[in-house]
Amino acid sequence: MAKVVRSLVGKVVSDAINKSVTILVERRVKHPLLGKIVKKFNKYRAHDENNQYKAGDQVVIVECKPISKTKTWIVESLASKV
């Protein structure tokens, strides 16, 4: 049985920490009462081994085993550059 790997696409909002980037992931969901489509945002800390991704880049992140207290994601690839 193949292992399911979660992946998300988001925007790099911070690259201030060495070998880490902060990713903002936006998703659109329907409000349960109003029926209106609303935006929800989550921030994830991801591992960036070579410090190659900068703020504004659109990246793909994949889940991995915990690297530190806050990092459980690794940047897999660049989706689009600023």
PALOPA-621982 format. One record per atom (N, C-alpha, C, O): residue number from 0; residue in one letter; chain; x, z, y. Coordinates in nm, 4 decimals. Layout:
! residues N
[r NUM "A" "A" [X Z Y]];
...
//
This chain:
! residues 82
[r 0 "M" "A" [0.0845 0.0000 -0.1182]];
[r 0 "M" "A" [0.0000 0.0000 0.0000]];
[r 0 "M" "A" [0.0887 0.0000 0.1242]];
[r 0 "M" "A" [0.1798 0.0820 0.1354]];
[r 1 "A" "A" [0.0625 -0.0915 0.2173]];
[r 1 "A" "A" [0.1434 -0.1037 0.3378]];
[r 1 "A" "A" [0.1096 0.0069 0.4370]];
[r 1 "A" "A" [-0.0054 0.0490 0.4494]];
[r 2 "K" "A" [0.2121 0.0522 0.5066]];
[r 2 "K" "A" [0.1928 0.1560 0.6067]];
[r 2 "K" "A" [0.1451 0.0929 0.7368]];
[r 2 "K" "A" [0.2011 -0.0073 0.7811]];
[r 3 "V" "A" [0.0431 0.1500 0.7979]];
[r 3 "V" "A" [-0.0115 0.0992 0.9231]];
[r 3 "V" "A" [0.0710 0.1540 1.0390]];
[r 3 "V" "A" [0.0884 0.2752 1.0516]];
[r 4 "V" "A" [0.1216 0.0644 1.1234]];
[r 4 "V" "A" [0.2015 0.1039 1.2384]];
[r 4 "V" "A" [0.1190 0.0807 1.3634]];
[r 4 "V" "A" [0.0752 -0.0312 1.3901]];
[r 5 "R" "A" [0.0980 0.1871 1.4403]];
[r 5 "R" "A" [0.0234 0.1742 1.5654]];
[r 5 "R" "A" [0.1129 0.1122 1.6716]];
[r 5 "R" "A" [0.2298 0.1489 1.6839]];
[r 6 "S" "A" [0.0589 0.0191 1.7476]];
[r 6 "S" "A" [0.1332 -0.0395 1.8588]];
[r 6 "S" "A" [0.0409 -0.0496 1.9791]];
[r 6 "S" "A" [-0.0798 -0.0695 1.9650]];
[r 7 "L" "A" [0.0990 -0.0355 2.0968]];
[r 7 "L" "A" [0.0249 -0.0406 2.2224]];
[r 7 "L" "A" [0.1003 -0.1272 2.3220]];
[r 7 "L" "A" [0.2221 -0.1419 2.3126]];
[r 8 "V" "A" [0.0283 -0.1841 2.4166]];
[r 8 "V" "A" [0.0892 -0.2614 2.5249]];
[r 8 "V" "A" [0.0636 -0.1861 2.6542]];
[r 8 "V" "A" [-0.0496 -0.1468 2.6825]];
[r 9 "G" "A" [0.1694 -0.1658 2.7330]];
[r 9 "G" "A" [0.1544 -0.0924 2.8575]];
[r 9 "G" "A" [0.2606 -0.1309 2.9584]];
[r 9 "G" "A" [0.3475 -0.2139 2.9316]];
[r 10 "K" "A" [0.2519 -0.0691 3.0745]];
[r 10 "K" "A" [0.3410 -0.0988 3.1851]];
[r 10 "K" "A" [0.4395 0.0165 3.2045]];
[r 10 "K" "A" [0.4000 0.1330 3.1999]];
[r 11 "V" "A" [0.5667 -0.0150 3.2258]];
[r 11 "V" "A" [0.6673 0.0873 3.2515]];
[r 11 "V" "A" [0.6465 0.1389 3.3935]];
[r 11 "V" "A" [0.6509 0.0619 3.4895]];
[r 12 "V" "A" [0.6236 0.2701 3.4066]];
[r 12 "V" "A" [0.6037 0.3288 3.5392]];
[r 12 "V" "A" [0.7244 0.4095 3.5842]];
[r 12 "V" "A" [0.7404 0.4347 3.7036]];
[r 13 "S" "A" [0.8108 0.4511 3.4895]];
[r 13 "S" "A" [0.9299 0.5266 3.5257]];
[r 13 "S" "A" [1.0406 0.4986 3.4256]];
[r 13 "S" "A" [1.0172 0.4932 3.3049]];
[r 14 "D" "A" [1.1629 0.4806 3.4782]];
[r 14 "D" "A" [1.2802 0.4647 3.3923]];
[r 14 "D" "A" [1.3927 0.5575 3.4381]];
[r 14 "D" "A" [1.5105 0.5264 3.4207]];
[r 15 "A" "A" [1.3555 0.6718 3.4970]];
[r 15 "A" "A" [1.4522 0.7638 3.5554]];
[r 15 "A" "A" [1.5319 0.8425 3.4514]];
[r 15 "A" "A" [1.6457 0.8813 3.4781]];
[r 16 "I" "A" [1.4748 0.8665 3.3345]];
[r 16 "I" "A" [1.5405 0.9465 3.2321]];
[r 16 "I" "A" [1.6278 0.8566 3.1452]];
[r 16 "I" "A" [1.5873 0.7457 3.1106]];
[r 17 "N" "A" [1.7473 0.9036 3.1097]];
[r 17 "N" "A" [1.8401 0.8265 3.0270]];
[r 17 "N" "A" [1.7801 0.8026 2.8886]];
[r 17 "N" "A" [1.7348 0.8965 2.8232]];
[r 18 "K" "A" [1.7798 0.6759 2.8440]];
[r 18 "K" "A" [1.7285 0.6320 2.7139]];
[r 18 "K" "A" [1.5799 0.6586 2.6940]];
[r 18 "K" "A" [1.5335 0.6653 2.5802]];
[r 19 "S" "A" [1.5045 0.6739 2.8025]];
[r 19 "S" "A" [1.3596 0.6962 2.7945]];
[r 19 "S" "A" [1.2887 0.6195 2.9049]];
[r 19 "S" "A" [1.3431 0.5987 3.0133]];
[r 20 "V" "A" [1.1666 0.5779 2.8753]];
[r 20 "V" "A" [1.0805 0.5178 2.9764]];
[r 20 "V" "A" [0.9411 0.5783 2.9616]];
[r 20 "V" "A" [0.9017 0.6198 2.8526]];
[r 21 "T" "A" [0.8675 0.5829 3.0715]];
[r 21 "T" "A" [0.7301 0.6296 3.0687]];
[r 21 "T" "A" [0.6397 0.5081 3.0783]];
[r 21 "T" "A" [0.6532 0.4258 3.1688]];
[r 22 "I" "A" [0.5468 0.4979 2.9832]];
[r 22 "I" "A" [0.4586 0.3822 2.9730]];
[r 22 "I" "A" [0.3161 0.4235 3.0078]];
[r 22 "I" "A" [0.2669 0.5244 2.9570]];
[r 23 "L" "A" [0.2491 0.3469 3.0937]];
[r 23 "L" "A" [0.1090 0.3691 3.1276]];
[r 23 "L" "A" [0.0252 0.2668 3.0518]];
[r 23 "L" "A" [0.0390 0.1463 3.0727]];
[r 24 "V" "A" [-0.0622 0.3158 2.9633]];
[r 24 "V" "A" [-0.1480 0.2288 2.8832]];
[r 24 "V" "A" [-0.2906 0.2399 2.9358]];
[r 24 "V" "A" [-0.3458 0.3494 2.9463]];
[r 25 "E" "A" [-0.3494 0.1248 2.9687]];
[r 25 "E" "A" [-0.4862 0.1208 3.0205]];
[r 25 "E" "A" [-0.5794 0.0685 2.9115]];
[r 25 "E" "A" [-0.5475 -0.0284 2.8426]];
[r 26 "R" "A" [-0.6933 0.1329 2.8966]];
[r 26 "R" "A" [-0.7945 0.0812 2.8047]];
[r 26 "R" "A" [-0.9290 0.0870 2.8747]];
[r 26 "R" "A" [-0.9523 0.1725 2.9602]];
[r 27 "R" "A" [-1.0176 -0.0052 2.8375]];
[r 27 "R" "A" [-1.1504 -0.0129 2.8978]];
[r 27 "R" "A" [-1.2524 0.0302 2.7935]];
[r 27 "R" "A" [-1.2552 -0.0219 2.6820]];
[r 28 "V" "A" [-1.3364 0.1265 2.8317]];
[r 28 "V" "A" [-1.4384 0.1771 2.7404]];
[r 28 "V" "A" [-1.5737 0.1786 2.8106]];
[r 28 "V" "A" [-1.5811 0.1847 2.9334]];
[r 29 "K" "A" [-1.6775 0.1731 2.7335]];
[r 29 "K" "A" [-1.8121 0.1770 2.7880]];
[r 29 "K" "A" [-1.8543 0.3224 2.8049]];
[r 29 "K" "A" [-1.8430 0.4018 2.7116]];
[r 30 "H" "A" [-1.9033 0.3576 2.9243]];
[r 30 "H" "A" [-1.9503 0.4929 2.9514]];
[r 30 "H" "A" [-2.0733 0.5200 2.8641]];
[r 30 "H" "A" [-2.1650 0.4380 2.8607]];
[r 31 "P" "A" [-2.0767 0.6345 2.7931]];
[r 31 "P" "A" [-2.1856 0.6578 2.6992]];
[r 31 "P" "A" [-2.3246 0.6684 2.7631]];
[r 31 "P" "A" [-2.4232 0.6287 2.7011]];
[r 32 "L" "A" [-2.3342 0.7205 2.8847]];
[r 32 "L" "A" [-2.4639 0.7392 2.9486]];
[r 32 "L" "A" [-2.5007 0.6232 3.0414]];
[r 32 "L" "A" [-2.6127 0.5722 3.0377]];
[r 33 "L" "A" [-2.4048 0.5826 3.1243]];
[r 33 "L" "A" [-2.4337 0.4800 3.2241]];
[r 33 "L" "A" [-2.4223 0.3377 3.1708]];
[r 33 "L" "A" [-2.4848 0.2460 3.2241]];
[r 34 "G" "A" [-2.3432 0.3192 3.0663]];
[r 34 "G" "A" [-2.3243 0.1856 3.0122]];
[r 34 "G" "A" [-2.2236 0.1024 3.0888]];
[r 34 "G" "A" [-2.1988 -0.0129 3.0533]];
[r 35 "K" "A" [-2.1652 0.1588 3.1931]];
[r 35 "K" "A" [-2.0684 0.0888 3.2760]];
[r 35 "K" "A" [-1.9316 0.0895 3.2071]];
[r 35 "K" "A" [-1.8963 0.1861 3.1394]];
[r 36 "I" "A" [-1.8554 -0.0179 3.2246]];
[r 36 "I" "A" [-1.7197 -0.0247 3.1710]];
[r 36 "I" "A" [-1.6271 0.0510 3.2661]];
[r 36 "I" "A" [-1.6211 0.0205 3.3852]];
[r 37 "V" "A" [-1.5554 0.1493 3.2131]];
[r 37 "V" "A" [-1.4631 0.2292 3.2950]];
[r 37 "V" "A" [-1.3229 0.2186 3.2368]];
[r 37 "V" "A" [-1.3055 0.1945 3.1174]];
[r 38 "K" "A" [-1.2228 0.2371 3.3233]];
[r 38 "K" "A" [-1.0836 0.2328 3.2808]];
[r 38 "K" "A" [-1.0364 0.3737 3.2481]];
[r 38 "K" "A" [-1.0645 0.4684 3.3215]];
[r 39 "K" "A" [-0.9645 0.3865 3.1372]];
[r 39 "K" "A" [-0.9017 0.5133 3.1006]];
[r 39 "K" "A" [-0.7531 0.4875 3.0869]];
[r 39 "K" "A" [-0.7122 0.3825 3.0375]];
[r 40 "F" "A" [-0.6719 0.5833 3.1304]];
[r 40 "F" "A" [-0.5272 0.5680 3.1303]];
[r 40 "F" "A" [-0.4627 0.6802 3.0505]];
[r 40 "F" "A" [-0.5055 0.7954 3.0572]];
[r 41 "N" "A" [-0.3584 0.6448 2.9745]];
[r 41 "N" "A" [-0.2763 0.7427 2.9043]];
[r 41 "N" "A" [-0.1301 0.7097 2.9310]];
[r 41 "N" "A" [-0.0929 0.5927 2.9402]];
[r 42 "K" "A" [-0.0468 0.8138 2.9433]];
[r 42 "K" "A" [0.0963 0.7941 2.9606]];
[r 42 "K" "A" [0.1675 0.8363 2.8329]];
[r 42 "K" "A" [0.1354 0.9391 2.7733]];
[r 43 "Y" "A" [0.2639 0.7559 2.7921]];
[r 43 "Y" "A" [0.3441 0.7843 2.6743]];
[r 43 "Y" "A" [0.4913 0.7775 2.7114]];
[r 43 "Y" "A" [0.5319 0.6923 2.7904]];
[r 44 "R" "A" [0.5718 0.8675 2.6543]];
[r 44 "R" "A" [0.7164 0.8615 2.6710]];
[r 44 "R" "A" [0.7714 0.7842 2.5525]];
[r 44 "R" "A" [0.7390 0.8157 2.4380]];
[r 45 "A" "A" [0.8545 0.6828 2.5780]];
[r 45 "A" "A" [0.9073 0.5981 2.4710]];
[r 45 "A" "A" [1.0591 0.5896 2.4788]];
[r 45 "A" "A" [1.1182 0.6004 2.5863]];
[r 46 "H" "A" [1.1208 0.5701 2.3629]];
[r 46 "H" "A" [1.2663 0.5619 2.3521]];
[r 46 "H" "A" [1.3126 0.4209 2.3877]];
[r 46 "H" "A" [1.2587 0.3223 2.3376]];
[r 47 "D" "A" [1.4125 0.4127 2.4743]];
[r 47 "D" "A" [1.4720 0.2858 2.5183]];
[r 47 "D" "A" [1.6232 0.2998 2.5027]];
[r 47 "D" "A" [1.6915 0.3441 2.5950]];
[r 48 "E" "A" [1.6747 0.2625 2.3877]];
[r 48 "E" "A" [1.8153 0.2880 2.3511]];
[r 48 "E" "A" [1.9149 0.2334 2.4521]];
[r 48 "E" "A" [2.0118 0.3020 2.4849]];
[r 49 "N" "A" [1.8944 0.1122 2.5025]];
[r 49 "N" "A" [1.9933 0.0473 2.5895]];
[r 49 "N" "A" [1.9589 0.0528 2.7376]];
[r 49 "N" "A" [2.0258 -0.0123 2.8178]];
[r 50 "N" "A" [1.8577 0.1277 2.7761]];
[r 50 "N" "A" [1.8142 0.1363 2.9164]];
[r 50 "N" "A" [1.7909 -0.0027 2.9755]];
[r 50 "N" "A" [1.8311 -0.0289 3.0888]];
[r 51 "Q" "A" [1.7262 -0.0922 2.8995]];
[r 51 "Q" "A" [1.7098 -0.2299 2.9458]];
[r 51 "Q" "A" [1.5771 -0.2566 3.0137]];
[r 51 "Q" "A" [1.5621 -0.3610 3.0773]];
[r 52 "Y" "A" [1.4792 -0.1665 3.0030]];
[r 52 "Y" "A" [1.3474 -0.1896 3.0623]];
[r 52 "Y" "A" [1.3358 -0.1152 3.1944]];
[r 52 "Y" "A" [1.3732 0.0017 3.2044]];
[r 53 "K" "A" [1.2840 -0.1833 3.2953]];
[r 53 "K" "A" [1.2736 -0.1286 3.4300]];
[r 53 "K" "A" [1.1273 -0.1112 3.4689]];
[r 53 "K" "A" [1.0387 -0.1662 3.4036]];
[r 54 "A" "A" [1.1019 -0.0355 3.5740]];
[r 54 "A" "A" [0.9668 -0.0104 3.6219]];
[r 54 "A" "A" [0.8974 -0.1429 3.6551]];
[r 54 "A" "A" [0.9540 -0.2297 3.7215]];
[r 55 "G" "A" [0.7740 -0.1557 3.6073]];
[r 55 "G" "A" [0.6964 -0.2768 3.6312]];
[r 55 "G" "A" [0.6923 -0.3716 3.5130]];
[r 55 "G" "A" [0.6065 -0.4599 3.5089]];
[r 56 "D" "A" [0.7824 -0.3564 3.4164]];
[r 56 "D" "A" [0.7835 -0.4427 3.2983]];
[r 56 "D" "A" [0.6650 -0.4109 3.2079]];
[r 56 "D" "A" [0.6263 -0.2949 3.1938]];
[r 57 "Q" "A" [0.6083 -0.5129 3.1476]];
[r 57 "Q" "A" [0.5010 -0.4983 3.0493]];
[r 57 "Q" "A" [0.5679 -0.4979 2.9121]];
[r 57 "Q" "A" [0.6352 -0.5945 2.8760]];
[r 58 "V" "A" [0.5501 -0.3891 2.8344]];
[r 58 "V" "A" [0.6205 -0.3757 2.7071]];
[r 58 "V" "A" [0.5249 -0.3423 2.5924]];
[r 58 "V" "A" [0.4116 -0.2991 2.6139]];
[r 59 "V" "A" [0.5738 -0.3637 2.4699]];
[r 59 "V" "A" [0.5023 -0.3262 2.3486]];
[r 59 "V" "A" [0.5743 -0.2049 2.2899]];
[r 59 "V" "A" [0.6958 -0.2081 2.2701]];
[r 60 "I" "A" [0.4981 -0.0964 2.2616]];
[r 60 "I" "A" [0.5581 0.0222 2.2018]];
[r 60 "I" "A" [0.4961 0.0455 2.0648]];
[r 60 "I" "A" [0.3791 0.0144 2.0426]];
[r 61 "V" "A" [0.5755 0.1005 1.9729]];
[r 61 "V" "A" [0.5277 0.1308 1.8379]];
[r 61 "V" "A" [0.5539 0.2779 1.8075]];
[r 61 "V" "A" [0.6513 0.3363 1.8550]];
[r 62 "E" "A" [0.4655 0.3363 1.7276]];
[r 62 "E" "A" [0.4764 0.4771 1.6926]];
[r 62 "E" "A" [0.5866 0.4966 1.5892]];
[r 62 "E" "A" [0.6088 0.4110 1.5035]];
[r 63 "C" "A" [0.6556 0.6107 1.5984]];
[r 63 "C" "A" [0.7625 0.6424 1.5043]];
[r 63 "C" "A" [0.7634 0.7933 1.4812]];
[r 63 "C" "A" [0.6810 0.8660 1.5368]];
[r 64 "K" "A" [0.8566 0.8393 1.3993]];
[r 64 "K" "A" [0.8686 0.9837 1.3798]];
[r 64 "K" "A" [0.9173 1.0461 1.5108]];
[r 64 "K" "A" [0.9803 0.9771 1.5909]];
[r 65 "P" "A" [0.8900 1.1742 1.5346]];
[r 65 "P" "A" [0.9291 1.2371 1.6609]];
[r 65 "P" "A" [1.0800 1.2301 1.6858]];
[r 65 "P" "A" [1.1606 1.2671 1.6005]];
[r 66 "I" "A" [1.1157 1.1819 1.8044]];
[r 66 "I" "A" [1.2555 1.1747 1.8458]];
[r 66 "I" "A" [1.2921 1.3005 1.9231]];
[r 66 "I" "A" [1.4033 1.3518 1.9108]];
[r 67 "S" "A" [1.1979 1.3500 2.0030]];
[r 67 "S" "A" [1.2160 1.4746 2.0768]];
[r 67 "S" "A" [1.0783 1.5391 2.0918]];
[r 67 "S" "A" [0.9820 1.4975 2.0273]];
[r 68 "K" "A" [1.0700 1.6398 2.1764]];
[r 68 "K" "A" [0.9429 1.7108 2.1950]];
[r 68 "K" "A" [0.8334 1.6182 2.2463]];
[r 68 "K" "A" [0.7179 1.6305 2.2055]];
[r 69 "T" "A" [0.8682 1.5261 2.3350]];
[r 69 "T" "A" [0.7673 1.4397 2.3972]];
[r 69 "T" "A" [0.7731 1.2939 2.3512]];
[r 69 "T" "A" [0.6790 1.2187 2.3765]];
[r 70 "K" "A" [0.8808 1.2522 2.2845]];
[r 70 "K" "A" [0.8960 1.1108 2.2471]];
[r 70 "K" "A" [0.8615 1.0865 2.1007]];
[r 70 "K" "A" [0.9298 1.1347 2.0104]];
[r 71 "T" "A" [0.7531 1.0099 2.0787]];
[r 71 "T" "A" [0.7160 0.9679 1.9432]];
[r 71 "T" "A" [0.6897 0.8178 1.9400]];
[r 71 "T" "A" [0.6244 0.7685 1.8481]];
[r 72 "W" "A" [0.7395 0.7454 2.0385]];
[r 72 "W" "A" [0.7203 0.6007 2.0482]];
[r 72 "W" "A" [0.8549 0.5345 2.0769]];
[r 72 "W" "A" [0.9429 0.5957 2.1375]];
[r 73 "I" "A" [0.8707 0.4090 2.0331]];
[r 73 "I" "A" [0.9896 0.3298 2.0601]];
[r 73 "I" "A" [0.9446 0.1994 2.1239]];
[r 73 "I" "A" [0.8452 0.1400 2.0820]];
[r 74 "V" "A" [1.0188 0.1547 2.2265]];
[r 74 "V" "A" [0.9882 0.0257 2.2879]];
[r 74 "V" "A" [1.0341 -0.0836 2.1922]];
[r 74 "V" "A" [1.1518 -0.0915 2.1569]];
[r 75 "E" "A" [0.9396 -0.1680 2.1505]];
[r 75 "E" "A" [0.9702 -0.2728 2.0540]];
[r 75 "E" "A" [1.0167 -0.4016 2.1215]];
[r 75 "E" "A" [1.1175 -0.4604 2.0824]];
[r 76 "S" "A" [0.9421 -0.4446 2.2234]];
[r 76 "S" "A" [0.9762 -0.5708 2.2875]];
[r 76 "S" "A" [0.9168 -0.5790 2.4280]];
[r 76 "S" "A" [0.8334 -0.4976 2.4677]];
[r 77 "L" "A" [0.9621 -0.6783 2.5001]];
[r 77 "L" "A" [0.9142 -0.7055 2.6351]];
[r 77 "L" "A" [0.7969 -0.8025 2.6265]];
[r 77 "L" "A" [0.8111 -0.9109 2.5699]];
[r 78 "A" "A" [0.6818 -0.7658 2.6811]];
[r 78 "A" "A" [0.5646 -0.8536 2.6806]];
[r 78 "A" "A" [0.5716 -0.9507 2.7997]];
[r 78 "A" "A" [0.5499 -1.0707 2.7835]];
[r 79 "S" "A" [0.6017 -0.8983 2.9181]];
[r 79 "S" "A" [0.6222 -0.9834 3.0355]];
[r 79 "S" "A" [0.7035 -0.9071 3.1389]];
[r 79 "S" "A" [0.6938 -0.7848 3.1485]];
[r 80 "K" "A" [0.7823 -0.9782 3.2148]];
[r 80 "K" "A" [0.8709 -0.9189 3.3146]];
[r 80 "K" "A" [0.8081 -0.9313 3.4532]];
[r 80 "K" "A" [0.7277 -1.0211 3.4781]];
[r 81 "V" "A" [0.8452 -0.8407 3.5425]];
[r 81 "V" "A" [0.7940 -0.8421 3.6788]];
[r 81 "V" "A" [0.8515 -0.9570 3.7566]];
[r 81 "V" "A" [0.8194 -0.9741 3.8742]];
//
